[in-house]
């Protein structure tokens, strides 16, 4: 797809605001889902603030040349839970563990960035050529497919065979998702000018309106109004409209007195290995984005800069929201579908995320968007990530058995869901597939001149 706005282009102010809102909506569901999963009182608004702050740091390190948003990383959920588990009943110590862990993960990125700075990126391109990166990027999208479908049927139980039982609630969820999906597709394909660039905003609004109708008519309780009710409990006040997020560092400082060497070691073991796994996904995301904007980000601004931005941005995000950040496939998908690679849009979205985190009604609205509506959006977002990887494979000669075996190993181990728990470290499906793909490629490429 030809880009409508290139990396250095600046849309008009009114357009910029709308484009930024769309980026926020694209990353919002996953970003606030991480603190909800980890629990222990972590705040969605703080995670939103941390994502915005981390993205700004990333943009500074990459000299505003890489159009991607950083959001809460799902890869570190196990590590975050381990920090709270190691803290026992002292919740504040668990929060401090989140900061220490993020610092360890960030340090891994800094060390790798230093190696890349002096050794260059040719070894990475040789280690992970298109025949390895292409199917890996496709897997990133395909591995998220189950999550998208689960959201589509947010209110539908499954039978023994895994099929969703189509109750009234399941039908309502499905209808909302399909309305959202249909509107996104129609606007993206047939829309003119400005509309074509904001398919997700229009799709989410259409899906939300459908959910609201189904909820108010009593067909099914698709929208949960609890976030709005929480605002006015105890009466209307200034906090009903503007409130300071519950930043992680405020609680973390209260746990300093309980800090011990054994706890630090526990956190280090939980975070450091995962950082190496996320590094592999960092490469895949930036290779994918490079193919979309037709400019190699590993060369300019350089992999060392993207790594530093990701590592330091991740730590900054954790300071405020507790969640280490990572480059978001949803953001990359949004760029691919809309053709808007303008970095100023990403920057505006980061500022907007920070601002939104203080505005209570907006946070409540974002919290109230049904999972089925976001499921309809994610079908397209995750699909575009998968297709981007397949486009990379198009350039590979699959008549060559060496390439055929490498691609096959990655796709089958990834789609098969291979994961490995080694002690306290879990190698994700993407990590396992990528590692096996690299080893296979080395094995079959030995002695070749290419």
ABEGO torsion letter per residue (X at the ends): XBBABBAABBBBAAAAAAAAAAAAAAAAAAAAAAAAAAEGGBBAAAAAAAAAAAAAAAAAAAGGABBBBBBBBAAAAAAAAAAAAAAEABAAAAAAAAAAAAAAAAAAAAAAAAAAAAAEAAAAAAABBAAAAAAAAAAAAAAAAAAAAAAABAABBBBAAGBBBBBAAAAAAAAAAAAAAAAAAAAAAABBEAAAAAAAAAAAAAAAAAAAAAAAAGABBABBAAAAAAAABGEBBAAAABBBBBBAAAAAAAAAAABBAAAAAAAAAAAAAAAAAAAAAAAAAAAAAAAAAGBBAAAOAEAAAAAAAAAAAAAAAAAAAGBBBBBBAAAAAAAAAAGBABAAAAAAAAAAAAAAAABAAAAAAAAABBAAAAAAAAAAAAAAAAAAAAAAAAABBAABAAAAAAAAAAAAAAAAGBBBBBEABBBBAAAAAAAAAAAAAAAAABGBAX
